[in-house]
Structures are given as structure tokens and as C-alpha cells.
Amino acid sequence: MLMLIVEDDFTSRLLLQALLKDYGLCHIAVNGKEAVEAVRVALEGEEYYDLICLDIMMPEMDGQQALKEIRALEEARGFIPPDGAKIIMITALVDSDNVQEAIQAQCNYFLAKPFRKAKLQEALRKLGLIA
């Protein structure tokens, strides 16, 4: 499985990387701009992310905007939901406005910080990424 972790906080990035390393290869982006670029490069190279873990609050470009741009890139390549990467929004922002915006932009799962390994594994199971 090819995964992209998009998180500006170093500790959170390390935690996600440690939790996901047994499931495949993890690429890292520290903001939304880097995430969109990583997805663009991957799509151009005929590689596809199976999973993108996307924080909302980040510099340069937040996760909500990155989510919209990633879905637009996928759509331009012919991916129509539910095809494309499974995107989990991982954030401390669990207010209904942020949840609704993420759902409307086609995120697949919403995970509130702080979370435990079991919660992440539950999300991966629900998304059909692990057994």
C-alpha cells in the first residue's frame, strides 16, 4: 500500500509514520501544497496513493483546500468517487463546520486528535485497506 502523511507537526508525523509503517510505504508532506504536488507527481507517474492522512490546520495550504485540489487532480485523471485515494482527515478541529466541509469535499473518514492506534486501524478496516 502506498500512503501519504500530510502533517505539519513533527511529532504527529512521526506517530502516524510509526503506526502505518507495517502496512506499506509512507511518503511525507508537511503542508497542503506539498501534498497536492505529491499527488500530482504520483498520478503523472501512474502511481496512486491508496491512503492519504491529511491534517486540516497547516501552513501554506490547509487540509480542506488540499483535499479539494487532490480530488480535482484525481477527477482530471478519470477517477470518480469512490475510486481514488482513501482520505482520512486527522485533526483537532472536530466542529460540525469542518466535518461537513471535509465530507462535501469527499473525504472518506474523519479522525479526531488525539487518537489511538486502534482507532486508526478501525478506520483502515472500514475503508477496506486492511483486513
KEDRENLO-808153 format. One record per residue: x negated, y, z negated of N, C-alpha, C in turn. Coordinates in steps of 0.001 Angstrom, whole numbers, plus 500000, padded with zeros to 6 digits. Layout:
<atom n_X="X" n_Y="Y" n_Z="Z" ca_X="X" ca_Y="Y" ca_Z="Z" c_X="X" c_Y="Y" c_Z="Z"/>
...
//
This chain:
<atom n_X="499147" n_Y="498824" n_Z="500000" ca_X="500000" ca_Y="500000" ca_Z="500000" c_X="499101" c_Y="501240" c_Z="500000"/>
<atom n_X="499449" n_Y="502223" n_Z="500815" ca_X="498717" ca_Y="503486" ca_Z="500872" c_X="499527" c_Y="504549" c_Z="500129"/>
<atom n_X="498866" n_Y="505207" n_Z="499173" ca_X="499565" ca_Y="506157" ca_Z="498316" c_X="498857" c_Y="507505" c_Z="498305"/>
<atom n_X="499632" n_Y="508559" n_Z="498079" ca_X="499103" ca_Y="509909" ca_Z="497934" c_X="499589" c_Y="510473" c_Z="496612"/>
<atom n_X="498635" n_Y="510868" n_Z="495773" ca_X="498951" ca_Y="511505" ca_Z="494500" c_X="498725" c_Y="513005" c_Z="494685"/>
<atom n_X="499769" n_Y="513784" n_Z="494439" ca_X="499690" ca_Y="515232" ca_Z="494608" c_X="499950" c_Y="515868" c_Z="493247"/>
<atom n_X="498875" n_Y="516331" n_Z="492640" ca_X="498949" ca_Y="516818" ca_Z="491257" c_X="497798" c_Y="517782" c_Z="491029"/>
<atom n_X="498093" n_Y="518980" n_Z="490512" ca_X="497035" ca_Y="519962" ca_Z="490262" c_X="496350" c_Y="519767" c_Z="488922"/>
<atom n_X="496969" n_Y="519049" n_Z="487993" ca_X="496384" ca_Y="518823" ca_Z="486678" c_X="495468" c_Y="517593" c_Z="486709"/>
<atom n_X="494202" n_Y="517798" n_Z="486367" ca_X="493196" ca_Y="516744" ca_Z="486442" c_X="493586" c_Y="515511" c_Z="485632"/>
<atom n_X="494021" n_Y="515704" n_Z="484400" ca_X="494375" ca_Y="514588" ca_Z="483520" c_X="495552" c_Y="513796" c_Z="484090"/>
<atom n_X="496548" n_Y="514490" n_Z="484585" ca_X="497710" ca_Y="513819" ca_Z="485178" c_X="497317" c_Y="513038" c_Z="486425"/>
<atom n_X="496409" n_Y="513615" n_Z="487222" ca_X="495913" ca_Y="512916" ca_Z="488418" c_X="495216" c_Y="511617" c_Z="488039"/>
<atom n_X="494329" n_Y="511699" n_Z="487031" ca_X="493612" ca_Y="510506" ca_Z="486581" c_X="494570" c_Y="509441" c_Z="486063"/>
<atom n_X="495559" n_Y="509853" n_Z="485295" ca_X="496534" ca_Y="508916" ca_Z="484756" c_X="497278" c_Y="508208" c_Z="485886"/>
<atom n_X="497789" n_Y="508959" n_Z="486840" ca_X="498514" ca_Y="508349" ca_Z="487958" c_X="497616" c_Y="507414" c_Z="488759"/>
<atom n_X="496395" n_Y="507845" n_Z="488987" ca_X="495445" ca_Y="507014" ca_Z="489734" c_X="495206" c_Y="505693" c_Z="489001"/>
<atom n_X="495033" n_Y="505754" n_Z="487697" ca_X="494804" ca_Y="504545" ca_Z="486900" c_X="496031" c_Y="503630" c_Z="486928"/>
<atom n_X="497221" n_Y="504207" n_Z="486876" ca_X="498444" ca_Y="503414" ca_Z="486863" c_X="498747" c_Y="502777" c_Z="488222"/>
<atom n_X="498286" n_Y="503410" n_Z="489297" ca_X="498627" ca_Y="502933" ca_Z="490640" c_X="497531" c_Y="502124" c_Z="491331"/>
<atom n_X="496317" n_Y="502141" n_Z="490786" ca_X="495171" ca_Y="501538" ca_Z="491486" c_X="495352" c_Y="500058" c_Z="491806"/>
<atom n_X="496098" n_Y="499326" n_Z="491006" ca_X="496302" ca_Y="497899" ca_Z="491256" c_X="497243" c_Y="497624" c_Z="492426"/>
<atom n_X="497925" n_Y="498649" n_Z="492912" ca_X="498915" ca_Y="498456" ca_Z="493973" c_X="498401" c_Y="498825" c_Z="495362"/>
<atom n_X="497225" n_Y="499437" n_Z="495436" ca_X="496694" ca_Y="499805" ca_Z="496747" c_X="495752" c_Y="500980" c_Z="496662"/>
<atom n_X="495538" n_Y="501613" n_Z="497804" ca_X="494599" ca_Y="502721" ca_Z="497935" c_X="495299" c_Y="504045" c_Z="497635"/>
<atom n_X="494692" n_Y="504848" n_Z="496744" ca_X="495246" ca_Y="506153" ca_Z="496370" c_X="494406" c_Y="507274" c_Z="496970"/>
<atom n_X="495042" n_Y="508137" n_Z="497735" ca_X="494426" ca_Y="509389" ca_Z="498154" c_X="494895" c_Y="510466" c_Z="497184"/>
<atom n_X="494135" n_Y="511554" n_Z="497103" ca_X="494429" ca_Y="512624" ca_Z="496149" c_X="494569" c_Y="513966" c_Z="496880"/>
<atom n_X="495541" n_Y="514761" n_Z="496450" ca_X="495672" ca_Y="516153" ca_Z="496884" c_X="495949" c_Y="516978" c_Z="495627"/>
<atom n_X="495387" n_Y="518182" n_Z="495561" ca_X="495541" ca_Y="518986" ca_Z="494345" c_X="496608" c_Y="520070" c_Z="494459"/>
<atom n_X="497236" n_Y="520179" n_Z="495622" ca_X="498340" ca_Y="521118" ca_Z="495777" c_X="499184" c_Y="520710" c_Z="496984"/>
<atom n_X="500299" n_Y="521389" n_Z="497160" ca_X="501210" ca_Y="521056" ca_Z="498244" c_X="500620" c_Y="521228" c_Z="499626"/>
<atom n_X="499785" n_Y="522247" n_Z="499796" ca_X="499154" ca_Y="522464" ca_Z="501104" c_X="498282" c_Y="521276" c_Z="501495"/>
<atom n_X="497485" n_Y="520800" n_Z="500544" ca_X="496640" ca_Y="519637" ca_Z="500811" c_X="497492" c_Y="518401" c_Z="501093"/>
<atom n_X="498606" n_Y="518278" n_Z="500406" ca_X="499491" ca_Y="517130" ca_Z="500618" c_X="500047" c_Y="517122" c_Z="502033"/>
<atom n_X="500535" n_Y="518259" n_Z="502477" ca_X="501100" ca_Y="518358" ca_Z="503829" c_X="500011" c_Y="518052" c_Z="504859"/>
<atom n_X="498820" n_Y="518561" n_Z="504649" ca_X="497707" ca_Y="518297" ca_Z="505564" c_X="497350" c_Y="516807" c_Z="505561"/>
<atom n_X="497325" n_Y="516184" n_Z="504389" ca_X="497006" ca_Y="514752" ca_Z="504294" c_X="498040" c_Y="513924" c_Z="505060"/>
<atom n_X="499298" n_Y="514267" n_Z="504914" ca_X="500356" ca_Y="513537" ca_Z="505622" c_X="500235" c_Y="513763" c_Z="507127"/>
<atom n_X="499964" n_Y="514996" n_Z="507534" ca_X="499817" ca_Y="515299" ca_Z="508969" c_X="498682" c_Y="514478" c_Z="509578"/>
<atom n_X="497529" n_Y="514472" n_Z="508901" ca_X="496368" ca_Y="513723" ca_Z="509387" c_X="496676" c_Y="512226" c_Z="509437"/>
<atom n_X="497327" n_Y="511720" n_Z="508409" ca_X="497677" ca_Y="510300" ca_Z="508379" c_X="498616" c_Y="509940" c_Z="509532"/>
<atom n_X="499636" n_Y="510745" n_Z="509748" ca_X="500583" ca_Y="510473" ca_Z="510823" c_X="499906" c_Y="510521" c_Z="512188"/>
<atom n_X="499018" n_Y="511481" n_Z="512384" ca_X="498291" ca_Y="511577" ca_Z="513649" c_X="497395" c_Y="510362" c_Z="513878"/>
<atom n_X="496916" n_Y="509774" n_Z="512785" ca_X="496067" ca_Y="508595" ca_Z="512874" c_X="496854" c_Y="507295" c_Z="512830"/>
<atom n_X="498202" n_Y="507406" n_Z="512954" ca_X="499071" ca_Y="506226" ca_Z="512907" c_X="498988" c_Y="505475" c_Z="511581"/>
<atom n_X="498631" n_Y="506194" n_Z="510510" ca_X="498672" ca_Y="505635" ca_Z="509167" c_X="499859" c_Y="506283" c_Z="508469"/>
<atom n_X="500470" n_Y="505538" n_Z="507596" ca_X="501656" ca_Y="506061" ca_Z="506938" c_X="501569" c_Y="505815" c_Z="505447"/>
<atom n_X="501852" n_Y="506846" n_Z="504688" ca_X="501891" ca_Y="506677" ca_Z="503238" c_X="503147" c_Y="505904" c_Z="502868"/>
<atom n_X="502953" n_Y="504884" n_Z="502037" ca_X="504088" ca_Y="504133" ca_Z="501523" c_X="504719" c_Y="504880" c_Z="500356"/>
<atom n_X="503867" n_Y="505558" n_Z="499583" ca_X="504306" ca_Y="506251" ca_Z="498371" c_X="503586" c_Y="507590" c_Z="498256"/>
<atom n_X="504352" n_Y="508618" n_Z="497914" ca_X="503781" ca_Y="509924" ca_Z="497583" c_X="504342" c_Y="510324" c_Z="496228"/>
<atom n_X="503448" n_Y="510540" n_Z="495260" ca_X="503822" ca_Y="511053" ca_Z="493938" c_X="503545" c_Y="512544" c_Z="493959"/>
<atom n_X="504573" n_Y="513340" n_Z="493820" ca_X="504486" ca_Y="514767" ca_Z="494090" c_X="504929" c_Y="515589" c_Z="492882"/>
<atom n_X="503993" n_Y="516363" n_Z="492337" ca_X="504319" ca_Y="517292" ca_Z="491248" c_X="505082" c_Y="518476" c_Z="491843"/>
<atom n_X="505889" n_Y="519150" n_Z="491052" ca_X="506612" ca_Y="520324" ca_Z="491556" c_X="505808" c_Y="521603" c_Z="491363"/>
<atom n_X="505325" n_Y="521840" n_Z="490144" ca_X="504631" ca_Y="523094" ca_Z="489845" c_X="503156" c_Y="522980" c_Z="490206"/>
<atom n_X="502778" n_Y="523609" n_Z="491340" ca_X="501387" ca_Y="523591" ca_Z="491801" c_X="501067" c_Y="524919" c_Z="492468"/>
<atom n_X="499780" n_Y="525275" n_Z="492499" ca_X="499374" ca_Y="526499" ca_Z="493200" c_X="499409" c_Y="526286" c_Z="494714"/>
<atom n_X="499306" n_Y="527377" n_Z="495449" ca_X="499235" ca_Y="527404" ca_Z="496910" c_X="500565" c_Y="527044" c_Z="497572"/>
<atom n_X="501105" n_Y="525872" n_Z="497249" ca_X="502416" ca_Y="525461" ca_Z="497741" c_X="502991" c_Y="524496" c_Z="496711"/>
<atom n_X="504208" n_Y="524778" n_Z="496251" ca_X="504782" ca_Y="523896" ca_Z="495235" c_X="505306" c_Y="522598" c_Z="495861"/>
<atom n_X="505653" n_Y="521672" n_Z="495004" ca_X="506091" ca_Y="520364" ca_Z="495459" c_X="507391" c_Y="520382" c_Z="496241"/>
<atom n_X="508284" n_Y="521290" n_Z="495902" ca_X="509557" ca_Y="521377" ca_Z="496636" c_X="509310" c_Y="521745" c_Z="498101"/>
<atom n_X="508458" n_Y="522739" n_Z="498322" ca_X="508151" ca_Y="523150" ca_Z="499700" c_X="507365" c_Y="522055" c_Z="500416"/>
<atom n_X="506429" n_Y="521436" n_Z="499716" ca_X="505649" ca_Y="520350" ca_Z="500317" c_X="506567" c_Y="519203" c_Z="500728"/>
<atom n_X="507531" n_Y="518870" n_Z="499884" ca_X="508487" ca_Y="517805" ca_Z="500195" c_X="509219" c_Y="518110" c_Z="501501"/>
<atom n_X="509707" n_Y="519333" n_Z="501638" ca_X="510429" ca_Y="519730" ca_Z="502855" c_X="509532" c_Y="519633" c_Z="504083"/>
<atom n_X="508287" n_Y="520092" n_Z="503951" ca_X="507369" ca_Y="520070" ca_Z="505097" c_X="506944" c_Y="518648" c_Z="505453"/>
<atom n_X="506767" n_Y="517799" n_Z="504441" ca_X="506418" ca_Y="516395" ca_Z="504698" c_X="507560" c_Y="515711" c_Z="505439"/>
<atom n_X="508785" n_Y="515917" n_Z="504985" ca_X="509931" ca_Y="515304" ca_Z="505668" c_X="510064" c_Y="515831" c_Z="507103"/>
<atom n_X="509760" n_Y="517107" n_Z="507324" ca_X="509812" ca_Y="517669" ca_Z="508678" c_X="508748" c_Y="517018" c_Z="509571"/>
<atom n_X="507553" n_Y="516803" n_Z="509029" ca_X="506496" ca_Y="516120" ca_Z="509796" c_X="506928" c_Y="514705" c_Z="510162"/>
<atom n_X="507515" n_Y="513997" n_Z="509193" ca_X="507977" ca_Y="512638" ca_Z="509465" c_X="509073" c_Y="512631" c_Z="510522"/>
<atom n_X="509998" n_Y="513566" n_Z="510406" ca_X="511089" ca_Y="513642" ca_Z="511366" c_X="510565" c_Y="513916" c_Z="512778"/>
<atom n_X="509565" n_Y="514782" n_Z="512872" ca_X="508962" ca_Y="515096" ca_Z="514170" c_X="508301" c_Y="513864" c_Z="514793"/>
<atom n_X="507894" n_Y="512911" n_Z="513950" ca_X="507284" ca_Y="511660" ca_Z="514431" c_X="508316" c_Y="510545" c_Z="514605"/>
<atom n_X="509604" n_Y="510873" n_Z="514429" ca_X="510661" ca_Y="509909" ca_Z="514664" c_X="511125" c_Y="509124" c_Z="513453"/>
<atom n_X="510640" n_Y="509493" n_Z="512276" ca_X="511091" ca_Y="508818" ca_Z="511060" c_X="512387" c_Y="509464" c_Z="510588"/>
<atom n_X="513390" n_Y="508637" n_Z="510421" ca_X="514675" ca_Y="509126" ca_Z="509949" c_X="514984" c_Y="508409" c_Z="508637"/>
<atom n_X="515397" n_Y="509149" n_Z="507590" ca_X="515666" ca_Y="508501" ca_Z="506302" c_X="516574" c_Y="507290" c_Z="506483"/>
<atom n_X="516301" n_Y="506192" n_Z="505817" ca_X="515381" ca_Y="506032" ca_Z="504697" c_X="513949" c_Y="505665" c_Z="505099"/>
<atom n_X="513632" n_Y="505723" n_Z="506399" ca_X="512257" ca_Y="505468" ca_Z="506817" c_X="511370" c_Y="506599" c_Z="506312"/>
<atom n_X="510071" n_Y="506427" n_Z="506435" ca_X="509138" ca_Y="507426" ca_Z="505925" c_X="508659" c_Y="507042" c_Z="504537"/>
<atom n_X="507807" n_Y="507875" n_Z="504001" ca_X="507221" ca_Y="507607" ca_Z="502686" c_X="508295" c_Y="507646" c_Z="501603"/>
<atom n_X="508111" n_Y="506829" n_Z="500589" ca_X="508934" ca_Y="506930" ca_Z="499384" c_X="508295" c_Y="508029" c_Z="498549"/>
<atom n_X="509060" n_Y="509040" n_Z="498202" ca_X="508512" ca_Y="510183" ca_Z="497473" c_X="509139" c_Y="510255" c_Z="496090"/>
<atom n_X="508250" n_Y="510197" n_Z="495082" ca_X="508662" ca_Y="510349" ca_Z="493692" c_X="508228" c_Y="511732" c_Z="493227"/>
<atom n_X="509180" n_Y="512548" n_Z="492827" ca_X="508862" ca_Y="513836" ca_Z="492229" c_X="508544" c_Y="513575" c_Z="490764"/>
<atom n_X="507352" n_Y="513973" n_Z="490347" ca_X="506920" ca_Y="513770" ca_Z="488960" c_X="506665" c_Y="515148" c_Z="488366"/>
<atom n_X="507482" n_Y="515528" n_Z="487378" ca_X="507405" ca_Y="516899" ca_Z="486901" c_X="508001" c_Y="517066" c_Z="485511"/>
<atom n_X="507625" n_Y="518146" n_Z="484877" ca_X="508230" ca_Y="518533" ca_Z="483604" c_X="509509" c_Y="519339" c_Z="483853"/>
<atom n_X="509720" n_Y="519752" n_Z="485091" ca_X="510897" ca_Y="520554" ca_Z="485442" c_X="512079" c_Y="519636" c_Z="485740"/>
<atom n_X="512843" n_Y="519327" n_Z="484720" ca_X="513957" ca_Y="518397" ca_Z="484905" c_X="515316" c_Y="519094" c_Z="484859"/>
<atom n_X="515311" n_Y="520407" n_Z="485071" ca_X="516581" ca_Y="521128" ca_Z="485100" c_X="517357" c_Y="520725" c_Z="486354"/>
<atom n_X="518655" n_Y="520886" n_Z="486308" ca_X="519503" ca_Y="520407" ca_Z="487406" c_X="519197" c_Y="521085" c_Z="488738"/>
<atom n_X="518764" n_Y="522356" n_Z="488732" ca_X="518447" ca_Y="523042" ca_Z="489987" c_X="517279" c_Y="522366" c_Z="490702"/>
<atom n_X="516220" n_Y="522043" n_Z="489956" ca_X="515065" ca_Y="521384" ca_Z="490562" c_X="515401" c_Y="519972" c_Z="491028"/>
<atom n_X="516175" n_Y="519260" n_Z="490236" ca_X="516571" ca_Y="517903" ca_Z="490618" c_X="517406" c_Y="517960" c_Z="491899"/>
<atom n_X="518393" n_Y="518852" n_Z="491944" ca_X="519254" ca_Y="518974" ca_Z="493120" c_X="518462" c_Y="519357" c_Z="494370"/>
<atom n_X="517549" n_Y="520319" n_Z="494227" ca_X="516744" ca_Y="520749" ca_Z="495373" c_X="515903" c_Y="519592" c_Z="495913"/>
<atom n_X="515315" n_Y="518828" n_Z="495016" ca_X="514482" ca_Y="517688" ca_Z="495427" c_X="515325" c_Y="516613" c_Z="496109"/>
<atom n_X="516499" n_Y="516355" n_Z="495590" ca_X="517378" ca_Y="515347" ca_Z="496187" c_X="517838" c_Y="515793" c_Z="497574"/>
<atom n_X="518184" n_Y="517065" n_Z="497707" ca_X="518618" ca_Y="517581" ca_Z="499003" c_X="517490" c_Y="517527" c_Z="500028"/>
<atom n_X="516254" n_Y="517655" n_Z="499569" ca_X="515103" ca_Y="517595" ca_Z="500471" c_X="514632" c_Y="516151" c_Z="500683"/>
<atom n_X="515407" n_Y="515205" n_Z="500192" ca_X="515196" ca_Y="513778" ca_Z="500428" c_X="514051" c_Y="513168" c_Z="499632"/>
<atom n_X="513922" n_Y="513549" n_Z="498353" ca_X="513005" ca_Y="512781" ca_Z="497511" c_X="513738" c_Y="511481" c_Z="497179"/>
<atom n_X="512992" n_Y="510440" n_Z="496869" ca_X="513594" ca_Y="509134" ca_Z="496626" c_X="513804" c_Y="508833" c_Z="495150"/>
<atom n_X="513056" n_Y="509527" n_Z="494296" ca_X="513127" ca_Y="509230" ca_Z="492865" c_X="512595" c_Y="510439" c_Z="492112"/>
<atom n_X="513095" n_Y="510654" n_Z="490916" ca_X="512683" ca_Y="511783" ca_Z="490087" c_X="512203" c_Y="511235" c_Z="488755"/>
<atom n_X="510966" n_Y="511528" n_Z="488380" ca_X="510386" ca_Y="511008" ca_Z="487146" c_X="509924" c_Y="512187" c_Z="486286"/>
<atom n_X="510468" n_Y="512268" n_Z="485064" ca_X="510150" ca_Y="513377" ca_Z="484166" c_X="508861" c_Y="513099" c_Z="483396"/>
<atom n_X="508029" n_Y="514140" n_Z="483259" ca_X="506824" ca_Y="514058" ca_Z="482424" c_X="507228" c_Y="514344" c_Z="480991"/>
<atom n_X="506595" n_Y="513766" n_Z="480030" ca_X="505635" ca_Y="512670" ca_Z="480161" c_X="506385" c_Y="511369" c_Z="480399"/>
<atom n_X="505754" n_Y="510435" n_Z="481084" ca_X="506385" ca_Y="509151" ca_Z="481361" c_X="505426" c_Y="508033" c_Z="480973"/>
<atom n_X="505960" n_Y="506860" n_Z="480841" ca_X="505160" ca_Y="505683" ca_Z="480504" c_X="504996" c_Y="504805" c_Z="481747"/>
<atom n_X="504015" n_Y="503936" n_Z="481692" ca_X="503725" ca_Y="503025" ca_Z="482797" c_X="504977" c_Y="502248" c_Z="483204"/>
<atom n_X="505752" n_Y="501804" n_Z="482222" ca_X="506954" ca_Y="501021" ca_Z="482501" c_X="507950" c_Y="501809" c_Z="483353"/>
<atom n_X="508078" n_Y="503104" n_Z="483111" ca_X="508991" ca_Y="503946" ca_Z="483886" c_X="508527" c_Y="504063" c_Z="485335"/>
<atom n_X="507222" n_Y="504221" n_Z="485534" ca_X="506675" ca_Y="504297" ca_Z="486888" c_X="506881" c_Y="502962" c_Z="487604"/>
<atom n_X="506626" n_Y="501870" n_Z="486921" ca_X="506829" ca_Y="500550" ca_Z="487528" c_X="508301" c_Y="500318" c_Z="487877"/>
<atom n_X="509195" n_Y="500788" n_Z="487026" ca_X="510627" ca_Y="500683" ca_Z="487304" c_X="510972" c_Y="501443" c_Z="488585"/>
<atom n_X="510414" n_Y="502635" n_Z="488731" ca_X="510645" ca_Y="503431" ca_Z="489942" c_X="510118" c_Y="502689" c_Z="491173"/>
<atom n_X="508918" n_Y="502130" n_Z="491085" ca_X="508341" ca_Y="501407" ca_Z="492215" c_X="509183" c_Y="500190" c_Z="492585"/>
<atom n_X="509732" n_Y="499511" n_Z="491593" ca_X="510608" ca_Y="498366" ca_Z="491856" c_X="511895" c_Y="498810" c_Z="492544"/>
<atom n_X="512514" n_Y="499864" n_Z="492011" ca_X="513768" ca_Y="500361" ca_Z="492593" c_X="513580" c_Y="500808" c_Z="494041"/>
<atom n_X="512385" n_Y="501292" n_Z="494353" ca_X="512094" ca_Y="501744" ca_Z="495705" c_X="511631" c_Y="500600" c_Z="496614"/>
<atom n_X="511533" n_Y="499396" n_Z="496052" ca_X="511130" ca_Y="498235" ca_Z="496846" c_X="509657" c_Y="498179" c_Z="497177"/>
<atom n_X="508831" n_Y="498888" n_Z="496395" ca_X="507390" ca_Y="498930" ca_Z="496674" c_X="506623" c_Y="497848" c_Z="495931"/>
<atom n_X="507171" n_Y="497351" n_Z="494820" ca_X="506570" ca_Y="496225" ca_Z="494099" c_X="507678" c_Y="495267" c_Z="493698"/>
<atom n_X="507265" n_Y="494028" n_Z="493405" ca_X="508264" ca_Y="493014" ca_Z="493019" c_X="508535" c_Y="493078" c_Z="491523"/>
//
